[in-house]
Amino acid sequence: MTIEMKNDLLNLPSLQLKMDNIVFDNIDTKPNWSKAYEQLDELLQKVAFNFINYIAKSNGEMPPSTTYWTLYMDITSKLLYFTGLAHSNLIAEDDADARAHIIELYHISAGCIPNALLENNEELISEIKKSIQQLSGQEEVELQVAENLENCMEKFYAFTKSYE
């Protein structure tokens, strides 16, 4: 699966469309969790490597706070969530390590939402909380959301280190 690039940046509409198609075809319409997980995880890895490479080319500096990077992180937060959701439907009930990994993905997803406190993000945050509750059995879940775009990018960059 290739992701289109423009001027050394990911083509975000193309990335969004790929993610939406995977979710629609393999989660919403006729659940095929293994195919959804495989494709979403591959997409997530490519986005992570893209982010790592961007920062490396920028001498370790985080990207600027622009509309492009706000959209990038918005897509990334959803990609993290849907990857975790697909994975959670594939694991055994007693696989504590996999559950912990997926819960971590959900927390990272929440931490990567730009403008998390805006009303239009309430639904995603609510879904993340429900998903964590289902996996952990906890009734109350606290999520740490980013205060600004820089915090989102720092949280995602810390996550990308797991791919290096």
VMD Tcl script that builds the backbone (N, CA, C; Angstrom):
set m [mol new atoms 492]
animate dup $m
set s [atomselect $m all]
$s set {name element resname resid chain x y z} {
  {N N MET 1 A 0.858 -1.168 0.000}
  {CA C MET 1 A 0.000 0.000 0.000}
  {C C MET 1 A 0.906 1.234 0.000}
  {N N THR 2 A 0.737 2.058 -0.991}
  {CA C THR 2 A 1.554 3.269 -1.064}
  {C C THR 2 A 0.727 4.475 -0.640}
  {N N ILE 3 A 1.437 5.434 -0.096}
  {CA C ILE 3 A 0.806 6.688 0.286}
  {C C ILE 3 A 1.391 7.768 -0.604}
  {N N GLU 4 A 0.531 8.524 -1.217}
  {CA C GLU 4 A 0.986 9.587 -2.116}
  {C C GLU 4 A 1.679 10.688 -1.337}
  {N N MET 5 A 2.696 11.252 -1.975}
  {CA C MET 5 A 3.443 12.365 -1.393}
  {C C MET 5 A 3.336 13.567 -2.319}
  {N N LYS 6 A 3.368 14.745 -1.731}
  {CA C LYS 6 A 3.415 16.001 -2.472}
  {C C LYS 6 A 4.408 16.908 -1.768}
  {N N ASN 7 A 5.427 17.355 -2.481}
  {CA C ASN 7 A 6.433 18.252 -1.897}
  {C C ASN 7 A 7.000 17.707 -0.588}
  {N N ASP 8 A 7.339 16.418 -0.565}
  {CA C ASP 8 A 7.896 15.740 0.611}
  {C C ASP 8 A 6.929 15.630 1.784}
  {N N LEU 9 A 5.648 15.869 1.564}
  {CA C LEU 9 A 4.639 15.730 2.609}
  {C C LEU 9 A 3.598 14.709 2.169}
  {N N LEU 10 A 3.013 14.019 3.137}
  {CA C LEU 10 A 1.943 13.071 2.810}
  {C C LEU 10 A 0.764 13.805 2.204}
  {N N ASN 11 A 0.152 13.192 1.211}
  {CA C ASN 11 A -1.074 13.719 0.628}
  {C C ASN 11 A -2.204 13.323 1.590}
  {N N LEU 12 A -2.602 14.258 2.426}
  {CA C LEU 12 A -3.562 13.949 3.493}
  {C C LEU 12 A -4.935 13.511 2.995}
  {N N PRO 13 A -5.491 14.134 1.935}
  {CA C PRO 13 A -6.777 13.620 1.443}
  {C C PRO 13 A -6.681 12.162 0.986}
  {N N SER 14 A -5.563 11.803 0.386}
  {CA C SER 14 A -5.364 10.419 -0.045}
  {C C SER 14 A -5.246 9.485 1.159}
  {N N LEU 15 A -4.504 9.907 2.168}
  {CA C LEU 15 A -4.364 9.119 3.390}
  {C C LEU 15 A -5.715 8.934 4.075}
  {N N GLN 16 A -6.478 10.018 4.180}
  {CA C GLN 16 A -7.803 9.954 4.796}
  {C C GLN 16 A -8.707 8.990 4.029}
  {N N LEU 17 A -8.663 9.063 2.709}
  {CA C LEU 17 A -9.484 8.182 1.876}
  {C C LEU 17 A -9.097 6.717 2.065}
  {N N LYS 18 A -7.804 6.414 2.124}
  {CA C LYS 18 A -7.353 5.037 2.341}
  {C C LYS 18 A -7.872 4.520 3.686}
  {N N MET 19 A -7.709 5.332 4.723}
  {CA C MET 19 A -8.175 4.912 6.042}
  {C C MET 19 A -9.695 4.727 6.039}
  {N N ASP 20 A -10.417 5.687 5.480}
  {CA C ASP 20 A -11.876 5.592 5.435}
  {C C ASP 20 A -12.339 4.355 4.679}
  {N N ASN 21 A -11.678 4.032 3.575}
  {CA C ASN 21 A -12.045 2.852 2.791}
  {C C ASN 21 A -11.815 1.565 3.584}
  {N N ILE 22 A -10.698 1.492 4.286}
  {CA C ILE 22 A -10.413 0.308 5.097}
  {C C ILE 22 A -11.471 0.165 6.187}
  {N N VAL 23 A -11.779 1.254 6.869}
  {CA C VAL 23 A -12.777 1.217 7.948}
  {C C VAL 23 A -14.148 0.849 7.389}
  {N N PHE 24 A -14.539 1.473 6.294}
  {CA C PHE 24 A -15.856 1.197 5.712}
  {C C PHE 24 A -15.954 -0.256 5.231}
  {N N ASP 25 A -14.945 -0.696 4.475}
  {CA C ASP 25 A -14.997 -2.037 3.885}
  {C C ASP 25 A -14.833 -3.161 4.903}
  {N N ASN 26 A -13.999 -2.962 5.916}
  {CA C ASN 26 A -13.624 -4.068 6.796}
  {C C ASN 26 A -14.089 -3.940 8.243}
  {N N ILE 27 A -14.697 -2.808 8.583}
  {CA C ILE 27 A -15.222 -2.658 9.948}
  {C C ILE 27 A -16.717 -2.343 9.895}
  {N N ASP 28 A -17.088 -1.305 9.149}
  {CA C ASP 28 A -18.484 -0.864 9.130}
  {C C ASP 28 A -19.408 -1.788 8.349}
  {N N THR 29 A -19.026 -2.153 7.137}
  {CA C THR 29 A -19.916 -2.888 6.248}
  {C C THR 29 A -20.003 -4.366 6.595}
  {N N LYS 30 A -18.900 -5.039 6.486}
  {CA C LYS 30 A -18.845 -6.473 6.777}
  {C C LYS 30 A -17.556 -6.720 7.542}
  {N N PRO 31 A -17.632 -6.799 8.859}
  {CA C PRO 31 A -16.413 -6.894 9.659}
  {C C PRO 31 A -15.478 -8.033 9.241}
  {N N ASN 32 A -14.277 -7.635 8.903}
  {CA C ASN 32 A -13.184 -8.557 8.625}
  {C C ASN 32 A -12.009 -8.009 9.432}
  {N N TRP 33 A -11.999 -8.346 10.723}
  {CA C TRP 33 A -11.076 -7.727 11.658}
  {C C TRP 33 A -9.621 -7.968 11.302}
  {N N SER 34 A -9.296 -9.177 10.834}
  {CA C SER 34 A -7.894 -9.449 10.524}
  {C C SER 34 A -7.415 -8.620 9.334}
  {N N LYS 35 A -8.238 -8.489 8.320}
  {CA C LYS 35 A -7.869 -7.667 7.164}
  {C C LYS 35 A -7.795 -6.186 7.554}
  {N N ALA 36 A -8.761 -5.742 8.357}
  {CA C ALA 36 A -8.757 -4.354 8.816}
  {C C ALA 36 A -7.490 -4.070 9.611}
  {N N TYR 37 A -7.146 -4.969 10.540}
  {CA C TYR 37 A -5.961 -4.751 11.362}
  {C C TYR 37 A -4.695 -4.739 10.504}
  {N N GLU 38 A -4.591 -5.698 9.619}
  {CA C GLU 38 A -3.401 -5.786 8.765}
  {C C GLU 38 A -3.210 -4.495 7.954}
  {N N GLN 39 A -4.274 -4.014 7.332}
  {CA C GLN 39 A -4.170 -2.825 6.490}
  {C C GLN 39 A -3.990 -1.549 7.310}
  {N N LEU 40 A -4.703 -1.427 8.417}
  {CA C LEU 40 A -4.573 -0.233 9.260}
  {C C LEU 40 A -3.193 -0.172 9.915}
  {N N ASP 41 A -2.696 -1.325 10.373}
  {CA C ASP 41 A -1.375 -1.346 10.993}
  {C C ASP 41 A -0.298 -0.977 9.976}
  {N N GLU 42 A -0.429 -1.463 8.759}
  {CA C GLU 42 A 0.526 -1.101 7.702}
  {C C GLU 42 A 0.484 0.405 7.436}
  {N N LEU 43 A -0.706 0.951 7.372}
  {CA C LEU 43 A -0.862 2.395 7.151}
  {C C LEU 43 A -0.268 3.181 8.326}
  {N N LEU 44 A -0.522 2.729 9.533}
  {CA C LEU 44 A 0.011 3.392 10.719}
  {C C LEU 44 A 1.539 3.369 10.715}
  {N N GLN 45 A 2.122 2.248 10.347}
  {CA C GLN 45 A 3.581 2.157 10.280}
  {C C GLN 45 A 4.146 3.149 9.262}
  {N N LYS 46 A 3.493 3.264 8.124}
  {CA C LYS 46 A 3.965 4.194 7.090}
  {C C LYS 46 A 3.862 5.641 7.561}
  {N N VAL 47 A 2.781 5.971 8.258}
  {CA C VAL 47 A 2.617 7.323 8.793}
  {C C VAL 47 A 3.685 7.586 9.855}
  {N N ALA 48 A 3.947 6.586 10.700}
  {CA C ALA 48 A 4.973 6.738 11.743}
  {C C ALA 48 A 6.349 6.956 11.115}
  {N N PHE 49 A 6.698 6.151 10.118}
  {CA C PHE 49 A 8.000 6.314 9.459}
  {C C PHE 49 A 8.090 7.661 8.753}
  {N N ASN 50 A 6.991 8.106 8.161}
  {CA C ASN 50 A 6.970 9.418 7.516}
  {C C ASN 50 A 7.271 10.507 8.536}
  {N N PHE 51 A 6.663 10.409 9.702}
  {CA C PHE 51 A 6.862 11.405 10.755}
  {C C PHE 51 A 8.311 11.381 11.258}
  {N N ILE 52 A 8.832 10.190 11.473}
  {CA C ILE 52 A 10.227 10.039 11.908}
  {C C ILE 52 A 11.161 10.682 10.888}
  {N N ASN 53 A 10.929 10.381 9.610}
  {CA C ASN 53 A 11.780 10.923 8.548}
  {C C ASN 53 A 11.678 12.440 8.461}
  {N N TYR 54 A 10.481 12.973 8.628}
  {CA C TYR 54 A 10.308 14.427 8.580}
  {C C TYR 54 A 11.130 15.090 9.686}
  {N N ILE 55 A 11.042 14.552 10.882}
  {CA C ILE 55 A 11.770 15.137 12.012}
  {C C ILE 55 A 13.280 14.982 11.812}
  {N N ALA 56 A 13.692 13.842 11.274}
  {CA C ALA 56 A 15.122 13.641 11.014}
  {C C ALA 56 A 15.639 14.672 10.005}
  {N N LYS 57 A 14.857 14.932 8.959}
  {CA C LYS 57 A 15.250 15.926 7.947}
  {C C LYS 57 A 15.232 17.338 8.511}
  {N N SER 58 A 14.471 17.541 9.580}
  {CA C SER 58 A 14.360 18.864 10.205}
  {C C SER 58 A 15.297 19.001 11.404}
  {N N ASN 59 A 16.337 18.179 11.425}
  {CA C ASN 59 A 17.334 18.219 12.506}
  {C C ASN 59 A 16.724 18.050 13.888}
  {N N GLY 60 A 15.734 17.173 13.992}
  {CA C GLY 60 A 15.132 16.867 15.277}
  {C C GLY 60 A 14.052 17.831 15.737}
  {N N GLU 61 A 13.739 18.804 14.920}
  {CA C GLU 61 A 12.706 19.788 15.280}
  {C C GLU 61 A 11.314 19.245 14.954}
  {N N MET 62 A 10.365 19.526 15.832}
  {CA C MET 62 A 8.972 19.175 15.567}
  {C C MET 62 A 8.450 20.038 14.421}
  {N N PRO 63 A 7.474 19.528 13.678}
  {CA C PRO 63 A 6.882 20.328 12.599}
  {C C PRO 63 A 6.229 21.600 13.140}
  {N N PRO 64 A 6.049 22.575 12.272}
  {CA C PRO 64 A 5.397 23.812 12.711}
  {C C PRO 64 A 3.904 23.583 12.970}
  {N N SER 65 A 3.328 24.443 13.774}
  {CA C SER 65 A 1.890 24.358 14.065}
  {C C SER 65 A 1.110 25.007 12.925}
  {N N THR 66 A 0.808 24.198 11.933}
  {CA C THR 66 A 0.066 24.681 10.765}
  {C C THR 66 A -1.181 23.832 10.580}
  {N N THR 67 A -2.019 24.270 9.667}
  {CA C THR 67 A -3.229 23.509 9.352}
  {C C THR 67 A -2.886 22.113 8.857}
  {N N TYR 68 A -1.838 22.003 8.038}
  {CA C TYR 68 A -1.425 20.692 7.526}
  {C C TYR 68 A -1.170 19.730 8.677}
  {N N TRP 69 A -0.383 20.160 9.663}
  {CA C TRP 69 A -0.022 19.256 10.753}
  {C C TRP 69 A -1.189 19.009 11.700}
  {N N THR 70 A -2.112 19.943 11.793}
  {CA C THR 70 A -3.320 19.712 12.575}
  {C C THR 70 A -4.137 18.590 11.921}
  {N N LEU 71 A -4.299 18.656 10.607}
  {CA C LEU 71 A -5.021 17.601 9.885}
  {C C LEU 71 A -4.267 16.276 9.960}
  {N N TYR 72 A -2.959 16.330 9.850}
  {CA C TYR 72 A -2.115 15.135 9.949}
  {C C TYR 72 A -2.377 14.424 11.279}
  {N N MET 73 A -2.346 15.182 12.363}
  {CA C MET 73 A -2.546 14.581 13.678}
  {C C MET 73 A -3.987 14.119 13.881}
  {N N ASP 74 A -4.945 14.819 13.296}
  {CA C ASP 74 A -6.341 14.394 13.381}
  {C C ASP 74 A -6.518 13.022 12.730}
  {N N ILE 75 A -5.959 12.849 11.551}
  {CA C ILE 75 A -6.032 11.559 10.851}
  {C C ILE 75 A -5.276 10.500 11.645}
  {N N THR 76 A -4.102 10.856 12.144}
  {CA C THR 76 A -3.276 9.921 12.903}
  {C C THR 76 A -3.993 9.430 14.158}
  {N N SER 77 A -4.666 10.324 14.865}
  {CA C SER 77 A -5.373 9.907 16.082}
  {C C SER 77 A -6.466 8.888 15.752}
  {N N LYS 78 A -7.160 9.097 14.664}
  {CA C LYS 78 A -8.203 8.146 14.258}
  {C C LYS 78 A -7.585 6.834 13.776}
  {N N LEU 79 A -6.466 6.921 13.086}
  {CA C LEU 79 A -5.774 5.730 12.610}
  {C C LEU 79 A -5.311 4.877 13.797}
  {N N LEU 80 A -4.788 5.511 14.819}
  {CA C LEU 80 A -4.400 4.794 16.039}
  {C C LEU 80 A -5.616 4.114 16.677}
  {N N TYR 81 A -6.723 4.844 16.759}
  {CA C TYR 81 A -7.930 4.282 17.372}
  {C C TYR 81 A -8.439 3.068 16.589}
  {N N PHE 82 A -8.580 3.205 15.281}
  {CA C PHE 82 A -9.133 2.108 14.486}
  {C C PHE 82 A -8.189 0.907 14.425}
  {N N THR 83 A -6.883 1.153 14.472}
  {CA C THR 83 A -5.928 0.042 14.526}
  {C C THR 83 A -6.118 -0.719 15.830}
  {N N GLY 84 A -6.256 0.010 16.928}
  {CA C GLY 84 A -6.516 -0.633 18.222}
  {C C GLY 84 A -7.839 -1.376 18.241}
  {N N LEU 85 A -8.866 -0.779 17.660}
  {CA C LEU 85 A -10.181 -1.410 17.614}
  {C C LEU 85 A -10.129 -2.729 16.843}
  {N N ALA 86 A -9.489 -2.710 15.688}
  {CA C ALA 86 A -9.383 -3.934 14.889}
  {C C ALA 86 A -8.584 -4.995 15.654}
  {N N HIS 87 A -7.491 -4.578 16.259}
  {CA C HIS 87 A -6.656 -5.521 17.011}
  {C C HIS 87 A -7.414 -6.103 18.198}
  {N N SER 88 A -8.224 -5.281 18.861}
  {CA C SER 88 A -8.955 -5.755 20.040}
  {C C SER 88 A -9.959 -6.848 19.699}
  {N N ASN 89 A -10.395 -6.894 18.466}
  {CA C ASN 89 A -11.354 -7.922 18.045}
  {C C ASN 89 A -10.667 -9.205 17.581}
  {N N LEU 90 A -9.347 -9.241 17.663}
  {CA C LEU 90 A -8.591 -10.413 17.235}
  {C C LEU 90 A -7.909 -11.150 18.378}
  {N N ILE 91 A -7.804 -10.517 19.524}
  {CA C ILE 91 A -7.030 -11.115 20.612}
  {C C ILE 91 A -7.880 -12.041 21.476}
  {N N ALA 92 A -7.189 -12.937 22.157}
  {CA C ALA 92 A -7.855 -13.825 23.108}
  {C C ALA 92 A -8.204 -13.034 24.358}
  {N N GLU 93 A -9.287 -13.413 25.003}
  {CA C GLU 93 A -9.744 -12.685 26.199}
  {C C GLU 93 A -8.703 -12.662 27.311}
  {N N ASP 94 A -7.891 -13.706 27.384}
  {CA C ASP 94 A -6.928 -13.802 28.478}
  {C C ASP 94 A -5.533 -13.289 28.107}
  {N N ASP 95 A -5.383 -12.654 26.975}
  {CA C ASP 95 A -4.083 -12.129 26.535}
  {C C ASP 95 A -3.853 -10.746 27.129}
  {N N ALA 96 A -3.312 -10.729 28.335}
  {CA C ALA 96 A -3.134 -9.475 29.078}
  {C C ALA 96 A -2.154 -8.524 28.376}
  {N N ASP 97 A -1.100 -9.069 27.770}
  {CA C ASP 97 A -0.123 -8.207 27.096}
  {C C ASP 97 A -0.746 -7.495 25.903}
  {N N ALA 98 A -1.521 -8.214 25.111}
  {CA C ALA 98 A -2.179 -7.599 23.949}
  {C C ALA 98 A -3.187 -6.557 24.405}
  {N N ARG 99 A -3.913 -6.850 25.459}
  {CA C ARG 99 A -4.884 -5.887 25.988}
  {C C ARG 99 A -4.186 -4.609 26.430}
  {N N ALA 100 A -3.067 -4.755 27.126}
  {CA C ALA 100 A -2.307 -3.594 27.596}
  {C C ALA 100 A -1.793 -2.776 26.408}
  {N N HIS 101 A -1.325 -3.458 25.370}
  {CA C HIS 101 A -0.828 -2.761 24.168}
  {C C HIS 101 A -1.949 -1.971 23.496}
  {N N ILE 102 A -3.119 -2.570 23.392}
  {CA C ILE 102 A -4.247 -1.905 22.741}
  {C C ILE 102 A -4.721 -0.717 23.579}
  {N N ILE 103 A -4.774 -0.880 24.885}
  {CA C ILE 103 A -5.158 0.226 25.760}
  {C C ILE 103 A -4.164 1.369 25.609}
  {N N GLU 104 A -2.880 1.034 25.475}
  {CA C GLU 104 A -1.862 2.067 25.240}
  {C C GLU 104 A -2.127 2.789 23.915}
  {N N LEU 105 A -2.473 2.033 22.861}
  {CA C LEU 105 A -2.815 2.653 21.568}
  {C C LEU 105 A -3.981 3.626 21.727}
  {N N TYR 106 A -4.979 3.224 22.486}
  {CA C TYR 106 A -6.134 4.100 22.707}
  {C C TYR 106 A -5.726 5.385 23.432}
  {N N HIS 107 A -4.872 5.245 24.432}
  {CA C HIS 107 A -4.415 6.436 25.167}
  {C C HIS 107 A -3.591 7.352 24.257}
  {N N ILE 108 A -2.750 6.763 23.431}
  {CA C ILE 108 A -1.961 7.570 22.490}
  {C C ILE 108 A -2.887 8.255 21.494}
  {N N SER 109 A -3.897 7.535 21.044}
  {CA C SER 109 A -4.884 8.113 20.127}
  {C C SER 109 A -5.516 9.355 20.740}
  {N N ALA 110 A -5.933 9.250 21.992}
  {CA C ALA 110 A -6.550 10.403 22.676}
  {C C ALA 110 A -5.546 11.542 22.812}
  {N N GLY 111 A -4.294 11.206 23.091}
  {CA C GLY 111 A -3.272 12.224 23.255}
  {C C GLY 111 A -2.853 12.889 21.960}
  {N N CYS 112 A -3.200 12.273 20.836}
  {CA C CYS 112 A -2.829 12.817 19.524}
  {C C CYS 112 A -3.943 13.639 18.875}
  {N N ILE 113 A -5.080 13.752 19.533}
  {CA C ILE 113 A -6.183 14.515 18.949}
  {C C ILE 113 A -5.894 16.003 19.086}
  {N N PRO 114 A -5.716 16.686 17.964}
  {CA C PRO 114 A -5.517 18.138 18.062}
  {C C PRO 114 A -6.854 18.793 18.423}
  {N N ASN 115 A -6.807 19.802 19.195}
  {CA C ASN 115 A -8.041 20.492 19.605}
  {C C ASN 115 A -9.027 19.524 20.255}
  {N N ALA 116 A -8.513 18.669 21.125}
  {CA C ALA 116 A -9.326 17.608 21.727}
  {C C ALA 116 A -10.504 18.138 22.531}
  {N N LEU 117 A -10.388 19.345 23.008}
  {CA C LEU 117 A -11.454 19.875 23.860}
  {C C LEU 117 A -12.600 20.484 23.062}
  {N N LEU 118 A -12.471 20.513 21.744}
  {CA C LEU 118 A -13.555 21.031 20.919}
  {C C LEU 118 A -14.703 20.027 20.860}
  {N N GLU 119 A -15.890 20.539 20.710}
  {CA C GLU 119 A -17.094 19.707 20.725}
  {C C GLU 119 A -17.075 18.608 19.653}
  {N N ASN 120 A -16.504 18.890 18.479}
  {CA C ASN 120 A -16.542 17.898 17.397}
  {C C ASN 120 A -15.646 16.688 17.683}
  {N N ASN 121 A -14.851 16.717 18.736}
  {CA C ASN 121 A -14.019 15.575 19.107}
  {C C ASN 121 A -14.600 14.759 20.256}
  {N N GLU 122 A -15.736 15.201 20.794}
  {CA C GLU 122 A -16.346 14.504 21.929}
  {C C GLU 122 A -16.704 13.056 21.597}
  {N N GLU 123 A -17.195 12.822 20.384}
  {CA C GLU 123 A -17.606 11.469 20.011}
  {C C GLU 123 A -16.415 10.513 19.985}
  {N N LEU 124 A -15.302 10.945 19.390}
  {CA C LEU 124 A -14.113 10.091 19.346}
  {C C LEU 124 A -13.594 9.826 20.758}
  {N N ILE 125 A -13.537 10.839 21.577}
  {CA C ILE 125 A -13.061 10.662 22.954}
  {C C ILE 125 A -13.978 9.707 23.715}
  {N N SER 126 A -15.269 9.835 23.510}
  {CA C SER 126 A -16.230 8.930 24.137}
  {C C SER 126 A -16.022 7.487 23.668}
  {N N GLU 127 A -15.789 7.303 22.383}
  {CA C GLU 127 A -15.548 5.953 21.837}
  {C C GLU 127 A -14.252 5.357 22.386}
  {N N ILE 128 A -13.233 6.186 22.521}
  {CA C ILE 128 A -11.969 5.710 23.084}
  {C C ILE 128 A -12.189 5.253 24.522}
  {N N LYS 129 A -12.910 6.042 25.302}
  {CA C LYS 129 A -13.186 5.670 26.694}
  {C C LYS 129 A -13.957 4.351 26.766}
  {N N LYS 130 A -14.990 4.206 25.940}
  {CA C LYS 130 A -15.785 2.966 25.931}
  {C C LYS 130 A -14.918 1.770 25.569}
  {N N SER 131 A -14.040 1.964 24.589}
  {CA C SER 131 A -13.174 0.861 24.158}
  {C C SER 131 A -12.217 0.446 25.271}
  {N N ILE 132 A -11.678 1.417 25.986}
  {CA C ILE 132 A -10.782 1.106 27.107}
  {C C ILE 132 A -11.569 0.402 28.210}
  {N N GLN 133 A -12.779 0.881 28.489}
  {CA C GLN 133 A -13.616 0.260 29.524}
  {C C GLN 133 A -13.893 -1.203 29.182}
  {N N GLN 134 A -14.181 -1.482 27.919}
  {CA C GLN 134 A -14.466 -2.858 27.509}
  {C C GLN 134 A -13.254 -3.758 27.710}
  {N N LEU 135 A -12.069 -3.251 27.393}
  {CA C LEU 135 A -10.867 -4.074 27.521}
  {C C LEU 135 A -10.387 -4.201 28.964}
  {N N SER 136 A -10.524 -3.132 29.724}
  {CA C SER 136 A -9.944 -3.121 31.069}
  {C C SER 136 A -10.928 -3.504 32.166}
  {N N GLY 137 A -12.204 -3.357 31.887}
  {CA C GLY 137 A -13.212 -3.615 32.904}
  {C C GLY 137 A -13.391 -2.461 33.876}
  {N N GLN 138 A -12.660 -1.381 33.666}
  {CA C GLN 138 A -12.788 -0.207 34.532}
  {C C GLN 138 A -14.078 0.538 34.209}
  {N N GLU 139 A -14.712 1.046 35.241}
  {CA C GLU 139 A -15.920 1.830 35.005}
  {C C GLU 139 A -15.599 3.266 34.633}
  {N N GLU 140 A -14.540 3.797 35.233}
  {CA C GLU 140 A -14.167 5.194 34.978}
  {C C GLU 140 A -12.785 5.221 34.334}
  {N N VAL 141 A -12.692 5.908 33.213}
  {CA C VAL 141 A -11.430 6.012 32.487}
  {C C VAL 141 A -11.060 7.481 32.336}
  {N N GLU 142 A -9.844 7.798 32.717}
  {CA C GLU 142 A -9.327 9.152 32.548}
  {C C GLU 142 A -8.386 9.164 31.348}
  {N N LEU 143 A -8.600 10.105 30.463}
  {CA C LEU 143 A -7.727 10.259 29.301}
  {C C LEU 143 A -6.975 11.573 29.402}
  {N N GLN 144 A -5.716 11.532 29.031}
  {CA C GLN 144 A -4.933 12.759 28.955}
  {C C GLN 144 A -4.942 13.212 27.505}
  {N N VAL 145 A -5.553 14.347 27.279}
  {CA C VAL 145 A -5.571 14.907 25.926}
  {C C VAL 145 A -4.544 16.030 25.857}
  {N N ALA 146 A -4.073 16.274 24.657}
  {CA C ALA 146 A -3.054 17.298 24.463}
  {C C ALA 146 A -3.642 18.688 24.616}
  {N N GLU 147 A -2.839 19.566 25.164}
  {CA C GLU 147 A -3.271 20.951 25.328}
  {C C GLU 147 A -3.143 21.735 24.033}
  {N N ASN 148 A -2.218 21.280 23.179}
  {CA C ASN 148 A -1.995 21.991 21.917}
  {C C ASN 148 A -1.402 21.026 20.896}
  {N N LEU 149 A -1.224 21.504 19.683}
  {CA C LEU 149 A -0.730 20.669 18.600}
  {C C LEU 149 A 0.673 20.140 18.885}
  {N N GLU 150 A 1.508 20.964 19.489}
  {CA C GLU 150 A 2.871 20.525 19.794}
  {C C GLU 150 A 2.853 19.301 20.708}
  {N N ASN 151 A 1.970 19.308 21.711}
  {CA C ASN 151 A 1.848 18.156 22.602}
  {C C ASN 151 A 1.391 16.910 21.850}
  {N N CYS 152 A 0.473 17.082 20.897}
  {CA C CYS 152 A 0.004 15.959 20.069}
  {C C CYS 152 A 1.180 15.340 19.323}
  {N N MET 153 A 1.950 16.197 18.683}
  {CA C MET 153 A 3.071 15.709 17.882}
  {C C MET 153 A 4.139 15.058 18.753}
  {N N GLU 154 A 4.399 15.608 19.932}
  {CA C GLU 154 A 5.373 15.010 20.840}
  {C C GLU 154 A 4.915 13.628 21.287}
  {N N LYS 155 A 3.630 13.499 21.582}
  {CA C LYS 155 A 3.068 12.205 21.999}
  {C C LYS 155 A 3.206 11.179 20.867}
  {N N PHE 156 A 2.890 11.593 19.646}
  {CA C PHE 156 A 3.001 10.676 18.516}
  {C C PHE 156 A 4.459 10.334 18.239}
  {N N TYR 157 A 5.344 11.319 18.330}
  {CA C TYR 157 A 6.759 11.058 18.099}
  {C C TYR 157 A 7.298 10.055 19.103}
  {N N ALA 158 A 6.904 10.162 20.349}
  {CA C ALA 158 A 7.325 9.187 21.365}
  {C C ALA 158 A 6.832 7.786 20.969}
  {N N PHE 159 A 5.613 7.706 20.452}
  {CA C PHE 159 A 5.072 6.424 19.998}
  {C C PHE 159 A 5.864 5.878 18.813}
  {N N THR 160 A 6.269 6.745 17.892}
  {CA C THR 160 A 6.972 6.273 16.690}
  {C C THR 160 A 8.302 5.610 17.032}
  {N N LYS 161 A 8.846 5.928 18.188}
  {CA C LYS 161 A 10.120 5.311 18.610}
  {C C LYS 161 A 9.993 3.797 18.685}
  {N N SER 162 A 8.786 3.285 18.907}
  {CA C SER 162 A 8.588 1.833 18.971}
  {C C SER 162 A 8.775 1.177 17.606}
  {N N TYR 163 A 8.783 1.956 16.536}
  {CA C TYR 163 A 8.979 1.411 15.194}
  {C C TYR 163 A 10.444 1.458 14.751}
  {N N GLU 164 A 11.281 2.173 15.497}
  {CA C GLU 164 A 12.685 2.282 15.099}
  {C C GLU 164 A 13.464 1.047 15.468}
}
mol reanalyze $m
mol bondsrecalc $m
mol representation Tube
mol addrep $m
